[in-house]
Amino acid sequence: MSVHRLDRRPAEGTHSLVAIVGFLVCVEIASGILQGYYTPIWKDVAHHLDMRDADVNWFEAAQLIVSALVVPFLARLGDLVGHKKVLLLSSAVTALGSWILAFAPSFTTFLVGFALQGAYVVWLPMEVAIIHRRTAGTGRQALLTRRAAAILVGALELSVIIGALTSGALVESTSMGLVLMLPAVAVTACFFVVLVGIEDVQGVGRGGIDYRGLGLVTLALGLVMAGLIAVRLDGPGSLLAWVLVAAGIATMVPFVRFEAAHPDPIVDVRLFAQPRQWPVQLTAFLFGMSVLGAQIPLSTFARTDPDVAGYGLGADAGFVSTLIGVYVITLAIGAFTLPLTSRWFGARNALVLSAVLVAAGYALWLPFHESTGQALLNMAVAGLGSGALVAALPAAAAAAAPADRTGFATGMTNATKTVGGAIASSVFAIALASTGSLDDPTEGHAPLQGYLTVWTVCAVAALLAAAALLVMPREAAEDPEDPGGPTPAG
């Protein structure tokens, strides 16, 4: 994939598509730094905050659930007021959360900061929506959107390596406060890139924001998460925990009914129900379990000392950075080669193949987890499929949505993905509940059986995603103006 293959003809505004993609690449660099920076140092963060390995998963769960709640709101807001305004708002909130992390003195403060930082998840959907609208009238809207999305995700994944290598190198040589300050600087710079570089185009959506629907979905997800927290605190035998989970699921019934009757719903369940749309959104949900929920368990497993716990790779932060680097390189390869694989197999079949690769990569962890070489192979296989899915899902959702709902459709791929990741992170925190001393966090190693559960859930979820994609109409992911599918990028 190369930038020069993008259409340079302006559809609206003064900036060429190439220039807009260039500015958005800068945003994805900041996003990649956020996504790669913390993973190698979670053990160090746990030590810094005097907490156990398993409890680090609650940071991820809190961030993901906040992301899942704000994405529908921000995606709808983008359709109404313009996608640049939403990029600016979410960048400001993310910067605030990042600066809180730099000075957080406790678990609770860090939890709040990390949760606020989750506003960044709307960046890529808004960027795809900007590009999708910008390419209207070119005759190759879906094709150009896929190409631009592949470039953005490739830049994202490569910058994840930068973030991981930077934190891994600095954590042993400087204070944790300074280490945690660098992502805040990057996100603050991202705000000004959006302010200066992206054209402000008014949204084309009509109506308003469905605050009642937002309240209902917040209540539903909040009850489910409260139930999972109760399971963590009181054990799986807790009646209260399962009552809360059941209440959260039951709340979805009036939510769906209300949204179906609402003229401007926060979650367009009628659009969701379309055969071209629901397989994409279900895939995003299932994919989120691995691409978001499994990252902290993989980090803590790699850094666990096998001489102490009986398993693990005994890696330091520097090696975990290298492991992440190899993984992310394969993600970038998967993203950059998406147009080519779509040409060879068809857009839908390329998505199915990607989901199968994710399933295979995590299934390999079950028998092969005793050496760094095995870990690298497992993550490389999963990474190839994950990179393609990250790039393809927003573009596939946009192609299957009406013009005034593209922001919603692309945003919901991230919302459903983060819901899947949040639920998985909570389940994984329970599965990895420490068996060590409660008084000494350094002894709080998770059981190996917990890690086997994590990898099994990820593999099964990816297989279910592949099955869902097979149900999607073949033409749903194709460009109507380009029946032969996308041409290879060179």
N, C-alpha and C positions, 0 to 999 in steps of 0.2 A: 504494500500500500504506500502510495506517495501522495503528497499534498497536491502536486500538479495535476493529478487526475480529477480533482474536484472542479466542478463548473465555476468559472470565474464571472459569469454574467450576473450583474446585480438584478435581483428580483424586486427589492425595495430598499430604500435607504441609500447610503453612499459607499459603504464598505463592501468590498468583494467578499465572496464566500470564503476564499482562502484566508483573508485577513481576519474574519470573524472566527474561523476555526483556530487560527494562530493564537488569538487572545484567549479562547476557551481552553486551549492546551495549557496555558499558564494556570488557569483555574484548576485543571485536573492535576497539574504538578503539585499544587498545594494539597489537593485531596489525597493524592498518593502518599505524600509525606505523612499526613495524618493516619492513613491506613497502615503504613508500614512501620512507623516510628516506635509505637509502643510495644509491639509484639515481642521483640527480643528482650525487653527489659521488664516484663511483668513480674518475674521473680524478684527483681530489684525494687519495683514499686511495692510489692507485697511486704518486703523487708522494711522499706522506708515507712510504711504505714502500720507496721506490726500486725499483719494479718496472714491468714493461711492461703495456700495456693487455690483451693477450691472456691474461696470467697471472691477471688478476682473476677470470676465469671459474672458476678452480679453487676460489675461495672458495665460489661458488654450488654447484659440483659437490660439494664436501665437505659443505656444509650439507644439500643435498638427499639425499645418500646416507645420512647419519646420520638424517635425518628418515624416510627410507624404512624404515630398520631399526628405529627406535624406535616408529613408529606401530602396527605389528601388535602389538608387545608391550604398549604402553600401551592400545591399543583393547581387547585381550583383558583386561588388568588392570581396565579400566573396567567391563566386563561382570561381573567377579568381585567387585570390592571397592567399586564405586560410581564414577560418573563425576566427582563433585566431587573425590574424592581424586586422581584422575588429573589434573584441571585444576590442582590445587594443586602436584602434583609437577612437571608440565611447566612451570608458571609459574616455579617455583624454579630449575629447570635453565636456562630461557631467561634469567632474570635474571642468573644466574651468567655465562653466555656473554656477555651484553650488557656486564656490568661488566669482563670480561676485554678486550673490544674497546676500552674507554675508555682502558686503560693498556697496550695491546699495543705492544711496541717493535719487532717484527719481523714478517715474512711468516708464519713458523711459528706464533707466538703468536696472531696475528690469525686464522689459519686454524683453530686450535683453538677460539677464542672464537666465531667465526662458525658453526662446525660445531655446537657446543653450543646455540647460539641456535635451531637448527632444531627443537628440541623444541616450538616454538609451533605447528607444523603440526597437532598433534592437537587444538588448541583447538576449531576449528569442528566437526569430527566429534563430539567429546564434547558440545558444546553442542546439536547436532542430536539426538544420542541422548538427552540430558536432556529436550529438548522432546518428542521422540517418545514417550518413556515417560510424561511428564507429561500428555500428551493422550490416553492410553489410556482408553477408556470414554466418550469424548465423542461417538463416532459420526462424527467428522470428523478422525480422527487424521492421515491423510496430507495432507489439505487444510491443517489448522492447522500442520503441520510445514513444509510448503512456504511458507506465509505467513511464519512466524517465521524460516525460513532466508533468505527474501528480505530481511527487515528486518535481520538480522544481517550479511548480505553487503553490503547497502546502506550500513550504518554502517561496515563494514570499508573499503569502497572510498572513501567520503568521507573517512575518516581517513587513507587513503593520501595524499590531497591535502595534508592538514595536515602529515604527515611530510615530504613532498617539498618543499613550500613553505618549511618551517622550516629544513631542512638547506641548501637552496639560498640562503636569505637569510643564514644564519649563517656559512657556510664561508668567505666572503670577509672577514669582520669579526672572527673570533675564532679561538682556537687549535683544532687538530684534536682535541685531548684533550677539550676542553669540548664540542665538537660531538658527539663520539661518546658522551658521558656522558648526554645527554638521553634516548635510547631506554632506557637502563638504569633511569632514574628511572621512566619510564612503565610498564615491565614490573614493577618492584618494586611500584608502586601497584596493578597488576593482580592481583598475588598476594593482596593484602589485600581487594580487592573480591570475589574468589572466596571467600575465607575467611569473610567476613561475610555476603555476600548470597545465596549458593547453599545450598540445603538439602542435607544429607548423607543420601542415600538409599542403602541397601545394594544392591549388585549382585545380579542374579538369575541370572547364569551359574553353571554347575556345572563341576566338574573343576578342573584346575590349568593351569599355563602350560607349554607345550611348548618347553622349552629346547633340546632336540636339533633340533627343526625350526627354531628361531631361529638356531641355530648353522649349520645347512646353508644357509639363505637368506643369512646373513651371509657365509659362505664364497663362495657363488655371486656375489653382488654385489661382494664384495671382489676376486675374481679378475677380473671384467669391468672394474672400475674400474682395477685395477692394469695390465691390458692397455692400456687407453686412455691411461693416464699414460705407459706405455712407448712408445706410438705418438707421443705428444707429445715425448718426450725423444729417441727414436732414429729416428723417422720411420716411415712406413707400410711400409717394407721390413723392419722388425724381425720376425724369426721368433719371438722370445720374446714379443713383444706379442700376436701372434695366437694363440700357444699358450695364453697366459693367458686371453684372451677365450673361446677354444674350451673351455677347462677350466671356466670359469665357467658357460657355457651347458650343458655336459655335467652339471655338478653339479645342475642343476635336475631331472634325471631321477630320481635317488634321492630328492631333496627332495619332488617331487610324489608319488612312490610312498609315502614314509613318511607324509606328511601325509594322504593318502587313507585310510590304514589306522589313523591315530591317532584315538582317541575325542574328544580335545580339542586339535585342531591349532592352531598359531599362525597358520597361514593355511588357512582352510577351503576346500580346493580343490574339495570336493564342492559347496559352496555357489557357488563361483566358476563351476562348470561349468553351472549352471542357466541356461536361456535368458533368464530374467528378470534375471540378475545379470551374466553375463560381458560383454554389450555395454556396460553402464555402467562396469565396471572397465577394459575395454579403451579406452573413450573417455577415461577419466580419465588413463590412461597416455599416450595420444597427445596429449591436451590439455595435459599437463604440459610437453611439449616446447616449446610456444610461451609459455604463460602463466608458466612458471618459467624455462625455459632461455634465452629470447630477451631477457630484460630487460636484462642487462648489455651484450650486443652493441648493443642499441638506444641505450643511454646513451652508450657510447663512440663510436658512429657519430655521434650528434648533436653531441658535443663535439669531434669531429675537425675541424681547420682545413683547409678545402678548398684554401687557398693553399699549404699544406705537403704534404698527402697527395694532393691531386687529387680528393678527394671529401669528403663530410661536410657538416654544417650550420654548423660554426664557432660553436656555441652555448656560452654560459657556463652555470654551474650554475643560475642563476636562471631562464634560459629553459627548461632541461631540466625544472625543477620545473613550469613552466607547461605544457609538453608532457605531462608525466605527469598534471597536473591535468585537462587536457582528456580524456586517455585514461581516467582513472579516473571522471570524470563519466559517460562513456558506459558504463563497467562498472556503475556504480550504476544507470543507467537500465535496462540489460539485466537487472539483478537485480530491481529494483523492479517492472518490467513483466512479469516471468515469469508471475505468475498470470493476467494479461490475455492474453498470447500463448498460454498453455496453454489458456485458454478458447476462443480463436479457432481454433486449429489442432489442439488436442489436445496432451496432455503430451508424447508421444513426438515428434510432428512439430515441436513447439516446440524440442525439443533438437536435432533434425536441422537445423532452420533456423539455430540458434545456431552449430553447428559449421561450416556453410557460410559464415556471416558471418566467422568466424575465418579460414577458408581464403582468402576473398576479400580480407580486410584485409592479410594477409601477402603474398599474390600481387601486390597493388598496389605493394608496395615494389620489385618487380623492375623495372618501367619508370619508376616515379615515386619518386625519392629525392633530388631535387636542390634542393628548397626546403622551407621550414618549412610552407608551406601543404599541400604534398603529404604531408608527414609527419603533420600533424594529421588529414588525411582518412583516411589509411591506418590510423592507430591508433584513430580513432573507429569505423570499420567493424569492426575486430577487437575493439574494446572492447565493443560491443553484444552480440556473441555470447559473448565471454568472461565477462561479468558474469552472463549467464543460466546458463551452464554451471557456474560456481562455485557458484551458489545451488542449482541443480537436481540435480547429481550426488549429493551426500550424501543428499538427500531421496529420490531415486529408488532408491538402494541400500537405504535403511532400509525403504522400502515393499515391497521384494522380499526381505526377510530375516525370519526368525522373531524373536520378541520377545527371546529371550535372546542374539541375535547382532546386534542393531542397532548396538551400539558397534563391533563388528568390521566390519560392512558399511560403515558410514559412515567409519570410520577407514581402511579399505582404499582408498576412493576417493582419499584424500590420500596413502596409501602408494604406490599405483600411479602417481598423478600425480607424486609426487616422484621415483620411479624414472625415469619418462620425462624429467623435468626434469634429473636428475643425468646421465643418459646423454647427453642433448642438450647440456648445458653442457660436458661433456667433449669431445664431437665438435666443438662450436662453438669451444672453446679451441684445438683442433687446426686447424680451418679458418681461424681468425683468427691463427694463429701469426705473430708479428711478422716483418716483412721488413726492419726497420730495424736500427740498431746495437745489438748486445747489451750494449755498455758504457754506453750512454746511454738510459735508459728513455724519455726524452721523444721520442726518435727512433723508438721501436718501434711505428710505426703498422701496423695490420693491413691486409692487401690487400683491395681492394674485392670481389674474387672470393669472399673468405671471407664477407663480409656477404651476398652474393647466395646463397651456399650456405645460410646461416642462414635466410633468408626462404623459400627453396624448401622446405627440410625442414619448416618450420612450416606452410606452406600444404598440402603433401601429407599431413602427419600429420592436420590438421584434416579434410581430405576423407575420409581413411580412417576417422576417427571418425564422420563423418556416415553412411558406409556401414555401420559396425557398429551404429549406432543404428537404422537401418532394419530390421535383422534382429531387433531386440528386439520381443517381442509387444506389440501396441498397448496392451493392457490393463495391462501391467506397471507403467507409470508413473501409471496412473489411480487415483483414490481409490475403493475398492470400495463405500464408503457414499455416494458422490456420482458416479453414473454419468455425469452430464452434464459432469463436470470442474469445476474450480474457478471460482467466480464472480469477476467483476472486482472488484479492490480499489479502494476509493474513499476 
